[in-house]
Amino acid sequence: MFGSSKRRQLAAFTIVEVMMAAVVMLAAIVGMMQVIVSGSEMLDVSRKQTIATQIIHSEIDRVRLNNWSQLSNGTTTITLADATTPNSTTARYTLAAYPELWTVLTKSRFTCTRVISDVRTDLKKIVFTVTWLGNTNRVVGSTNSRQYTRTGSTYFGKNGLYVTYQRS
């Protein structure tokens, strides 16, 4: 009998081994949680970059509706949407069919500015810059959100729209 109980003691884990295993497991769980948080941040940023790109393309298309005399040099802030309701008649974008996009636009505070400048007498450069705030904060308890920017440019000549390009 005595020999079998000694064998059982040798086969058991010590408290130090159990604690080390718990620490390793805890580190793995914390690491996986950080990967999930980082992935959701990247997904949020990429979704909003797509929205910003769509806003820029929409504004460039609106420029096509103008004639040469309607484009004056200077900086203009473009109202993206009325913040009170998606069905507002003053909204630039009708988002009643896409309530989740409306939520993104209003919560992230997208703003768009247009800068028109002369390249030469018959050619203007128009730069659209969309800025927004991210949802996630890197520092726990921080109220500061990171600001993101997407820029798109086009050239408008007396005879129409020429080229468009964009950069982040």
Secondary structure, DSSP 8 states (H G I E B T S, - for coil): -HHHHHHHHHHS--HHHHHHHHHHHHHHHHHHHHHHHHHHHHHHHHHHHHHHHHHHHHHHHHHHTS-GGG--SEEEEE----SS-TT-TT-SS--TT-HHHHHHHHHTT-EEEEEEEEEETTEEEEEEEEEEE-S--SSTT-----EEEEEEEEEEETTEEEEEEEE-
